Amino acid sequence: MKKYFSFFRLRFSMGLQYRTAALAGIVTQFTWGAMEVLAFRAFYETDANSFPMSLSATCTYVWLQQAFLALFAAWLMDNELLESIINGNIAYELCRPIHIYDMWFSKSIANRLAKALLRSFPIIFIAACLPAPYGLSLPADPGYFLLFLLTLVLGLAVTVSFCMLVHVLAFFTISPRGLQMIFVSAADFFAGGIIPLPFFPKKVQFFMELLPFASMQNVPLRVYSGSMTEAELAKALGLQILWLLLLLAGGRKLCQYGEQKLTVQGG
């Protein structure tokens, strides 16, 4: 465990050095969030009663989504790792007395946390200063805030576990680009990254909430705004834990199989 924490600490420290990139990300994400808020306001002005969430809850969802984008963005994968599989440098990792899945997992967690730490607080502060209902509102209840933190951690773990599948599947492909496009597109849509899941028809929403993508950003962002009933919250929390265990177990098994079948060309 100590060696994996070392990998985590090194990658986390490295991620905190990219402050200029973080500043550019803050400006980009705040601008994109403002565009989304204005777009939703236009829809709400037509008939506010026809939407499943209030405008204030929707704006809060948008700002939290932008603040914690680095935690849940499926496209934020370790390209250096993928390149090492393609060019054969993965052979050096296989010589180490470590489990590469655990090493990759710790690095991915550290990379996302470092990016989120640099970007989240400025976005949250600015969004909280905006006038209601366009800014970031307080959580519906202190208990919901604690549940938000719990589901936030679980959502991050599910996201990393899901992205690890792409890393592991790169063992079996010539290029992982196609896998990235398919997995990222599916994750962005079904996780509520484009449109919050409550805005979909009930039957479609029921199906989407059973998928692992809904256990990423959809659950913590809706918990914060208090737009879930106790029964929905219990179901969502259970699905988060279930999908996390399944993705971890499946990813580790597939990684072990890939290590045995991996062939590195060249000398």
C-alpha positions as semicolon CSV with decimal commas, in nm:
position;residue;x (nm);y (nm);z (nm)
1;M;0,000;0,000;0,000
2;K;0,287;0,238;0,080
3;K;0,428;0,217;-0,272
4;Y;0,091;0,299;-0,429
5;F;0,055;0,596;-0,198
6;S;0,398;0,710;-0,324
7;F;0,269;0,693;-0,681
8;F;-0,036;0,892;-0,570
9;R;0,172;1,156;-0,394
10;L;0,413;1,203;-0,686
11;R;0,136;1,238;-0,944
12;F;-0,064;1,468;-0,716
13;S;0,240;1,695;-0,664
14;M;0,306;1,697;-1,037
15;G;-0,055;1,791;-1,112
16;L;-0,043;2,091;-0,878
17;Q;0,241;2,244;-1,083
18;Y;0,022;2,320;-1,386
19;R;-0,130;2,640;-1,248
20;T;-0,141;2,829;-1,578
21;A;-0,334;2,544;-1,734
22;A;-0,565;2,546;-1,432
23;L;-0,628;2,920;-1,475
24;A;-0,716;2,868;-1,841
25;G;-0,944;2,583;-1,737
26;I;-1,120;2,801;-1,480
27;V;-1,196;3,069;-1,740
28;T;-1,312;2,811;-1,994
29;Q;-1,532;2,619;-1,751
30;F;-1,687;2,932;-1,600
31;T;-1,766;3,065;-1,948
32;W;-1,918;2,735;-2,052
33;G;-2,120;2,719;-1,730
34;A;-2,252;3,072;-1,788
35;M;-2,361;2,973;-2,139
36;E;-2,546;2,670;-2,002
37;V;-2,719;2,879;-1,735
38;L;-2,837;3,130;-1,994
39;A;-2,960;2,851;-2,221
40;F;-3,157;2,689;-1,940
41;R;-3,300;3,027;-1,839
42;A;-3,438;3,072;-2,190
43;F;-3,615;2,735;-2,166
44;Y;-3,750;2,806;-1,817
45;E;-3,895;3,140;-1,927
46;T;-4,125;2,957;-2,168
47;D;-4,288;2,736;-1,903
48;A;-4,105;2,691;-1,573
49;N;-4,368;2,449;-1,437
50;S;-4,298;2,186;-1,702
51;F;-3,945;2,109;-1,583
52;P;-3,858;1,845;-1,319
53;M;-3,605;2,069;-1,142
54;S;-3,630;2,433;-1,038
55;L;-3,412;2,686;-1,219
56;S;-3,209;2,736;-0,901
57;A;-3,146;2,360;-0,869
58;T;-3,053;2,336;-1,236
59;C;-2,807;2,627;-1,211
60;T;-2,653;2,472;-0,900
61;Y;-2,619;2,144;-1,094
62;V;-2,439;2,327;-1,376
63;W;-2,195;2,511;-1,150
64;L;-2,106;2,201;-0,949
65;Q;-2,061;2,012;-1,274
66;Q;-1,811;2,271;-1,395
67;A;-1,636;2,299;-1,058
68;F;-1,577;1,924;-1,035
69;L;-1,535;1,858;-1,406
70;A;-1,189;1,709;-1,352
71;L;-1,336;1,445;-1,120
72;F;-1,600;1,316;-1,360
73;A;-1,478;1,393;-1,713
74;A;-1,446;1,057;-1,888
75;W;-1,220;1,210;-2,152
76;L;-0,959;1,292;-1,886
77;M;-0,758;0,975;-1,936
78;D;-0,387;0,913;-1,895
79;N;-0,262;0,947;-2,253
80;E;0,094;0,883;-2,136
81;L;-0,016;0,546;-2,008
82;L;-0,198;0,462;-2,331
83;E;0,107;0,558;-2,534
84;S;0,327;0,333;-2,322
85;I;0,106;0,039;-2,416
86;I;0,121;0,126;-2,786
87;N;0,497;0,185;-2,808
88;G;0,594;-0,105;-2,580
89;N;0,728;0,091;-2,284
90;I;0,473;-0,092;-2,071
91;A;0,736;-0,368;-2,053
92;Y;0,930;-0,160;-1,799
93;E;0,621;-0,138;-1,576
94;L;0,569;-0,513;-1,595
95;C;0,920;-0,568;-1,456
96;R;0,838;-0,385;-1,135
97;P;0,716;-0,577;-0,827
98;I;0,378;-0,402;-0,835
99;H;0,024;-0,453;-0,963
100;I;-0,001;-0,218;-1,260
101;Y;-0,379;-0,185;-1,222
102;D;-0,340;-0,050;-0,867
103;M;-0,058;0,179;-0,979
104;W;-0,264;0,318;-1,267
105;F;-0,565;0,360;-1,041
106;S;-0,371;0,558;-0,779
107;K;-0,215;0,780;-1,047
108;S;-0,553;0,848;-1,209
109;I;-0,712;0,942;-0,876
110;A;-0,422;1,176;-0,795
111;N;-0,431;1,342;-1,136
112;R;-0,803;1,416;-1,112
113;L;-0,785;1,539;-0,752
114;A;-0,497;1,776;-0,832
115;K;-0,683;1,929;-1,128
116;A;-1,006;1,960;-0,929
117;L;-0,831;2,119;-0,631
118;L;-0,687;2,396;-0,849
119;R;-1,010;2,468;-1,037
120;S;-1,304;2,393;-0,810
121;F;-1,273;2,657;-0,537
122;P;-1,250;2,965;-0,766
123;I;-1,550;2,847;-0,968
124;I;-1,752;2,771;-0,654
125;F;-1,666;3,109;-0,501
126;I;-1,761;3,307;-0,812
127;A;-2,078;3,105;-0,871
128;A;-2,184;3,151;-0,508
129;C;-2,159;3,530;-0,550
130;L;-2,400;3,535;-0,845
131;P;-2,757;3,648;-0,775
132;A;-3,032;3,389;-0,728
133;P;-3,147;3,181;-0,902
134;Y;-2,848;3,187;-1,139
135;G;-2,575;3,124;-0,885
136;L;-2,470;2,832;-0,670
137;S;-2,719;2,784;-0,388
138;L;-2,657;2,625;-0,050
139;P;-2,735;2,253;-0,008
140;A;-3,094;2,168;0,072
141;D;-2,993;2,033;0,415
142;P;-2,668;1,976;0,611
143;G;-2,737;1,603;0,594
144;Y;-2,760;1,625;0,216
145;F;-2,419;1,795;0,209
146;L;-2,260;1,503;0,394
147;L;-2,430;1,262;0,155
148;F;-2,304;1,478;-0,130
149;L;-1,945;1,432;-0,011
150;L;-1,995;1,056;0,020
151;T;-2,151;1,021;-0,326
152;L;-1,883;1,254;-0,466
153;V;-1,609;1,014;-0,352
154;L;-1,801;0,713;-0,483
155;G;-1,869;0,891;-0,813
156;L;-1,500;0,968;-0,855
157;A;-1,410;0,604;-0,786
158;V;-1,670;0,479;-1,037
159;T;-1,543;0,723;-1,301
160;V;-1,180;0,615;-1,256
161;S;-1,280;0,247;-1,255
162;F;-1,472;0,298;-1,578
163;C;-1,181;0,480;-1,745
164;M;-0,948;0,204;-1,631
165;L;-1,140;-0,032;-1,860
166;V;-1,026;0,176;-2,159
167;H;-0,667;0,161;-2,036
168;V;-0,684;-0,215;-1,991
169;L;-0,864;-0,279;-2,322
170;A;-0,575;-0,100;-2,495
171;F;-0,384;-0,427;-2,439
172;F;-0,606;-0,590;-2,700
173;T;-0,618;-0,317;-2,968
174;I;-0,376;-0,161;-3,211
175;S;-0,496;0,189;-3,118
176;P;-0,721;0,290;-2,825
177;R;-0,857;0,600;-3,002
178;G;-1,172;0,427;-3,120
179;L;-1,243;0,292;-2,773
180;Q;-1,191;0,637;-2,624
181;M;-1,439;0,797;-2,862
182;I;-1,708;0,537;-2,792
183;F;-1,661;0,523;-2,415
184;V;-1,631;0,901;-2,370
185;S;-1,937;0,977;-2,584
186;A;-2,146;0,723;-2,394
187;A;-2,025;0,847;-2,055
188;D;-2,091;1,215;-2,130
189;F;-2,446;1,149;-2,250
190;F;-2,564;0,883;-2,006
191;A;-2,399;1,041;-1,699
192;G;-2,591;1,367;-1,738
193;G;-2,291;1,560;-1,864
194;I;-2,491;1,718;-2,148
195;I;-2,847;1,716;-2,012
196;P;-2,935;1,630;-1,648
197;L;-3,105;1,292;-1,632
198;P;-3,432;1,423;-1,477
199;F;-3,499;1,609;-1,803
200;F;-3,536;1,281;-1,995
201;P;-3,870;1,097;-2,023
202;K;-3,947;0,881;-1,720
203;K;-3,901;0,547;-1,896
204;V;-3,572;0,656;-2,051
205;Q;-3,456;0,803;-1,721
206;F;-3,533;0,477;-1,538
207;F;-3,315;0,284;-1,783
208;M;-3,032;0,539;-1,775
209;E;-3,019;0,544;-1,396
210;L;-2,946;0,170;-1,391
211;L;-2,633;0,214;-1,603
212;P;-2,290;0,273;-1,444
213;F;-2,269;0,618;-1,604
214;A;-2,546;0,753;-1,379
215;S;-2,335;0,664;-1,075
216;M;-2,071;0,916;-1,179
217;Q;-2,170;1,283;-1,166
218;N;-2,548;1,246;-1,180
219;V;-2,589;1,121;-0,823
220;P;-2,371;1,366;-0,622
221;L;-2,488;1,673;-0,816
222;R;-2,855;1,585;-0,766
223;V;-2,801;1,496;-0,400
224;Y;-2,656;1,841;-0,333
225;S;-2,958;2,018;-0,482
226;G;-3,200;1,794;-0,293
227;S;-3,382;1,684;-0,607
228;M;-3,389;1,316;-0,504
229;T;-3,632;1,147;-0,267
230;E;-3,507;0,919;0,012
231;A;-3,602;0,610;-0,190
232;E;-3,422;0,742;-0,499
233;L;-3,119;0,831;-0,290
234;A;-3,098;0,484;-0,132
235;K;-3,128;0,323;-0,475
236;A;-2,864;0,554;-0,628
237;L;-2,620;0,496;-0,340
238;G;-2,663;0,121;-0,368
239;L;-2,602;0,131;-0,743
240;Q;-2,288;0,340;-0,693
241;I;-2,142;0,079;-0,457
242;L;-2,252;-0,209;-0,681
243;W;-2,104;-0,063;-1,000
244;L;-1,782;0,032;-0,820
245;L;-1,731;-0,326;-0,702
246;L;-1,819;-0,472;-1,044
247;L;-1,593;-0,234;-1,236
248;L;-1,303;-0,285;-0,998
249;A;-1,333;-0,662;-1,007
250;G;-1,381;-0,673;-1,384
251;G;-1,096;-0,430;-1,449
252;R;-0,849;-0,619;-1,231
253;K;-0,936;-0,956;-1,387
254;L;-0,911;-0,816;-1,739
255;C;-0,580;-0,651;-1,656
256;Q;-0,436;-0,977;-1,524
257;Y;-0,549;-1,155;-1,840
258;G;-0,401;-0,879;-2,057
259;E;-0,066;-0,901;-1,881
260;Q;-0,046;-1,272;-1,959
261;K;-0,137;-1,226;-2,326
262;L;0,065;-0,908;-2,390
263;T;0,332;-0,927;-2,660
264;V;0,585;-0,644;-2,692
265;Q;0,742;-0,616;-3,038
266;G;1,099;-0,499;-3,086
267;G;1,412;-0,530;-2,876
